[in-house]
Amino acid sequence: MASSMHSSSLFDVKDKVVLVTGGSRGIGLMIAHGFVVNGAKVYISSRSAGVCDKVAQELTKLGPGQCISLPADLQSLDEVNRLVAELTKRESKVNVLVNNAGATWGAPLESYPDEAFEKVMNLNLKRVFSLTQAMLPLLDAAATEKVPSSIINIGSVDGIHIPTLETYAYSASKAALHQMTRVLAGHLGHRHITCNAIAPGPFESKMMAATLRDFGEMIVGNIPLGRIGMPEDIAATSIYLASRAGAYTTGAVIPVDGGSLVKAKA
């Protein structure tokens, strides 16, 4: 039996170079934290330079990996390109790209603002594509047949089921992101780059805070496993996809939702 079957090496991400967008809070922070404590070198980006710098320092203290702050406002194509240029100055290759930065907006159908739809679709879908495009040289440089590079897109269960809240652009953008993930996977396989999506259910994040405050009991009641997601749940799935364990998985959309999508309706 090949030595790579040893469990510690199957999920090993030590010394991998990782970029996590929106990595200073919420699910992005949970993922960045998971990679850092498992020995990876993680770059995080977010709009707020101060917050990004502070989080990077805190994560580096946890070790054994390290975290480096590269602030950027990914709504802008110029900023996407600047981020990749900054990263290219520091690294000749990147093993893992986690496209996590995202926005949501809820409003009644009749008054849903055009600019809100534009903003959400731009960040959640278009700029994920732009960043992936710009990152290809770095991902190609790290990719080998045995150890592919990994793109991990953070989708949502709201892109699979019909959300209760009126988040038209958000759920549409996430459904589109899931499909784009599959299309990219089909075109990137021969380059030894995997592309998968994680579709989280409810996790403790800033984006979810108000929803959990107002509807927390109802949300937990609709999750067969009886709790909302913990940081380890989302970090572990990301590590699986970025390690030898996930090297033959591509084009998948993996719900990490405690079973909310399979809950039998009363």
C-alpha positions as CSV (number, residue, x, y, z in Angstrom):
1,M,0.0,0.0,0.0
2,A,1.4,3.4,-0.9
3,S,2.7,5.5,1.9
4,S,0.4,8.4,1.0
5,M,-2.5,6.3,2.5
6,H,-1.1,7.2,6.0
7,S,-3.9,9.3,7.5
8,S,-1.6,12.2,8.6
9,S,-0.4,12.7,5.1
10,L,-3.8,12.3,3.4
11,F,-5.0,15.5,4.9
12,D,-1.7,17.3,5.0
13,V,-1.7,21.0,4.0
14,K,1.6,21.9,5.6
15,D,3.6,24.5,3.6
16,K,0.8,24.9,1.0
17,V,0.3,28.5,-0.1
18,V,-3.3,29.5,0.2
19,L,-5.3,32.6,-0.7
20,V,-8.6,33.2,1.1
21,T,-10.7,36.1,0.0
22,G,-12.9,37.7,2.6
23,G,-10.6,36.0,5.1
24,S,-10.8,38.4,8.0
25,R,-14.3,37.3,9.3
26,G,-17.0,34.8,9.1
27,I,-16.6,31.6,7.1
28,G,-13.4,33.0,5.4
29,L,-11.8,33.5,8.8
30,M,-12.8,29.9,9.9
31,I,-11.2,28.5,6.7
32,A,-8.0,30.7,7.1
33,H,-7.7,29.6,10.7
34,G,-8.0,26.0,9.8
35,F,-5.2,26.2,7.2
36,V,-2.9,28.2,9.5
37,V,-3.1,25.8,12.4
38,N,-2.4,22.9,10.0
39,G,0.8,24.5,8.9
40,A,-0.1,26.4,5.7
41,K,1.0,29.8,4.5
42,V,-2.2,31.7,4.2
43,Y,-2.8,35.1,2.5
44,I,-6.1,36.8,3.4
45,S,-7.8,39.7,1.7
46,S,-10.6,41.9,2.8
47,R,-11.7,45.5,2.1
48,S,-10.7,46.8,5.5
49,A,-6.9,47.0,5.7
50,G,-6.8,47.5,9.5
51,V,-9.0,44.5,10.2
52,C,-7.1,42.3,7.7
53,D,-3.7,43.2,9.2
54,K,-5.0,42.6,12.8
55,V,-6.5,39.2,11.9
56,A,-3.3,38.1,10.1
57,Q,-1.2,38.9,13.1
58,E,-3.6,37.0,15.4
59,L,-3.6,33.9,13.2
60,T,0.2,33.9,12.8
61,K,0.5,33.8,16.6
62,L,-1.5,30.5,16.6
63,G,1.0,28.9,14.2
64,P,2.5,26.6,13.1
65,G,1.6,28.1,9.7
66,Q,1.5,31.9,9.0
67,C,-1.0,34.4,7.8
68,I,-0.3,37.5,5.6
69,S,-2.6,40.4,5.0
70,L,-3.3,41.6,1.4
71,P,-6.2,44.0,1.6
72,A,-8.3,44.5,-1.5
73,D,-11.8,45.5,-2.5
74,L,-12.8,42.7,-4.9
75,Q,-15.8,44.6,-6.3
76,S,-13.3,46.3,-8.6
77,L,-11.5,44.5,-11.4
78,D,-8.5,46.8,-10.9
79,E,-8.3,45.7,-7.3
80,V,-8.5,42.0,-8.3
81,N,-5.5,42.5,-10.6
82,R,-3.6,44.5,-8.0
83,L,-4.1,41.7,-5.5
84,V,-2.7,39.1,-7.8
85,A,0.2,41.3,-8.7
86,E,1.0,41.8,-5.0
87,L,0.8,38.1,-4.4
88,T,3.0,37.3,-7.5
89,K,5.7,39.6,-6.0
90,R,5.7,37.3,-2.9
91,E,5.0,33.8,-4.3
92,S,6.0,32.0,-7.5
93,K,3.1,29.5,-7.0
94,V,-0.1,29.1,-5.1
95,N,-1.6,25.7,-4.2
96,V,-5.1,26.8,-3.1
97,L,-7.5,29.6,-4.0
98,V,-10.5,30.0,-1.7
99,N,-13.1,32.3,-3.3
100,N,-15.1,33.2,-0.3
101,A,-15.6,37.0,-0.4
102,G,-19.3,37.7,-0.9
103,A,-22.2,40.0,-0.2
104,T,-26.0,39.6,0.4
105,W,-29.0,41.8,0.2
106,G,-32.6,41.2,1.3
107,A,-35.5,43.4,0.2
108,P,-39.2,42.8,-0.9
109,L,-39.6,41.8,-4.6
110,E,-41.3,45.1,-5.6
111,S,-38.6,47.3,-4.1
112,Y,-35.5,45.2,-4.6
113,P,-32.9,47.8,-5.8
114,D,-31.2,47.3,-9.2
115,E,-27.8,48.5,-7.7
116,A,-28.1,45.8,-5.0
117,F,-28.6,43.1,-7.5
118,E,-25.7,44.4,-9.5
119,K,-23.4,44.6,-6.5
120,V,-24.2,41.1,-5.2
121,M,-23.9,39.4,-8.6
122,N,-20.7,41.3,-9.3
123,L,-18.9,40.2,-6.1
124,N,-20.4,36.7,-5.7
125,L,-20.0,35.6,-9.3
126,K,-18.3,37.9,-11.8
127,R,-15.3,38.7,-9.6
128,V,-14.9,35.1,-8.6
129,F,-14.4,34.4,-12.3
130,S,-12.0,37.4,-12.7
131,L,-9.9,36.4,-9.7
132,T,-9.7,32.8,-10.9
133,Q,-8.6,33.9,-14.3
134,A,-5.9,36.2,-12.9
135,M,-4.7,33.4,-10.5
136,L,-4.3,30.7,-13.2
137,P,-0.5,31.3,-13.7
138,L,0.1,30.9,-10.0
139,L,-2.1,27.8,-9.7
140,D,-0.6,26.3,-12.8
141,A,2.9,26.7,-11.4
142,A,1.9,24.6,-8.3
143,A,-0.1,21.9,-10.1
144,T,1.2,18.4,-10.7
145,E,-0.7,15.2,-11.7
146,K,-0.3,13.7,-8.2
147,V,-0.8,17.0,-6.3
148,P,-3.3,19.2,-8.1
149,S,-3.9,22.8,-7.3
150,S,-7.3,23.5,-5.8
151,I,-9.9,26.1,-6.3
152,I,-12.6,26.1,-3.6
153,N,-15.7,28.3,-4.2
154,I,-17.9,29.1,-1.3
155,G,-21.5,28.8,-2.5
156,S,-24.5,28.3,-0.2
157,V,-27.4,26.0,0.5
158,D,-29.5,29.0,-0.7
159,G,-28.2,28.3,-4.2
160,I,-29.8,24.8,-3.9
161,H,-33.0,25.2,-2.0
162,I,-35.5,28.2,-1.9
163,P,-34.6,30.5,0.9
164,T,-37.3,31.9,3.2
165,L,-35.8,35.4,3.1
166,E,-36.1,37.5,0.0
167,T,-32.5,37.4,-1.0
168,Y,-33.1,37.2,-4.8
169,A,-29.6,38.2,-6.0
170,Y,-27.7,36.2,-3.3
171,S,-29.5,32.9,-4.0
172,A,-29.3,33.4,-7.8
173,S,-25.5,34.3,-7.5
174,K,-24.8,31.2,-5.5
175,A,-26.7,28.8,-7.8
176,A,-24.8,30.4,-10.7
177,L,-21.5,29.9,-8.8
178,H,-22.2,26.2,-8.3
179,Q,-22.7,25.8,-12.1
180,M,-19.6,27.9,-12.9
181,T,-17.7,25.6,-10.5
182,R,-18.7,22.6,-12.5
183,V,-17.9,24.3,-15.8
184,L,-14.4,25.4,-14.6
185,A,-13.7,21.9,-13.2
186,G,-14.4,20.5,-16.7
187,H,-12.0,22.9,-18.3
188,L,-9.2,22.8,-15.7
189,G,-8.9,19.1,-15.1
190,H,-6.2,18.6,-17.8
191,R,-4.2,21.3,-16.1
192,H,-4.2,19.4,-12.8
193,I,-6.4,22.0,-11.1
194,T,-9.5,20.8,-9.2
195,C,-12.4,23.1,-8.7
196,N,-15.1,22.4,-6.2
197,A,-17.8,24.4,-4.3
198,I,-18.8,24.2,-0.6
199,A,-22.4,25.1,0.1
200,P,-22.6,26.0,3.7
201,G,-25.7,26.1,5.7
202,P,-26.0,28.4,8.8
203,F,-22.7,29.3,10.5
204,E,-22.1,31.9,13.1
205,S,-20.9,34.8,10.9
206,K,-21.5,38.6,10.6
207,M,-23.6,38.0,7.5
208,M,-25.8,35.5,9.5
209,A,-25.9,37.3,12.8
210,A,-29.2,39.1,12.5
211,T,-30.9,36.1,10.9
212,L,-29.7,33.8,13.7
213,R,-30.7,36.4,16.4
214,D,-34.3,36.6,14.9
215,F,-34.8,33.1,13.7
216,G,-32.1,31.0,15.4
217,E,-34.5,28.6,17.1
218,M,-36.4,27.9,13.9
219,I,-33.2,27.5,11.9
220,V,-31.8,24.9,14.3
221,G,-35.2,23.2,14.4
222,N,-34.8,22.6,10.6
223,I,-31.3,21.1,10.9
224,P,-31.4,17.3,11.4
225,L,-28.1,17.4,13.3
226,G,-29.6,19.9,15.7
227,R,-27.0,22.7,15.7
228,I,-25.5,25.4,13.5
229,G,-22.1,24.9,11.9
230,M,-18.9,25.3,13.8
231,P,-15.6,26.6,12.4
232,E,-14.1,23.1,12.3
233,D,-16.9,21.9,10.1
234,I,-16.1,24.3,7.2
235,A,-12.3,24.3,7.8
236,A,-12.2,20.5,7.6
237,T,-14.1,20.3,4.3
238,S,-11.7,22.9,2.8
239,I,-8.7,21.0,4.0
240,Y,-10.1,17.8,2.5
241,L,-10.5,19.5,-0.9
242,A,-7.0,21.1,-0.7
243,S,-5.1,17.9,0.4
244,R,-4.3,14.5,-1.1
245,A,-7.6,13.3,0.4
246,G,-9.5,15.4,-2.2
247,A,-7.2,15.1,-5.2
248,Y,-9.7,13.1,-7.2
249,T,-12.7,15.2,-6.4
250,T,-13.5,17.9,-8.9
251,G,-16.7,19.6,-10.0
252,A,-18.5,18.7,-6.7
253,V,-20.9,21.0,-4.8
254,I,-20.6,19.8,-1.2
255,P,-23.3,20.9,1.3
256,V,-21.9,21.5,4.8
257,D,-25.3,22.2,6.4
258,G,-26.0,19.6,9.1
259,G,-28.6,18.0,6.8
260,S,-30.8,21.1,6.3
261,L,-31.3,20.2,2.6
262,V,-32.5,16.7,3.4
263,K,-34.8,17.6,6.3
264,A,-38.1,15.8,5.9
265,K,-40.9,18.4,5.7
266,A,-43.5,18.0,8.5
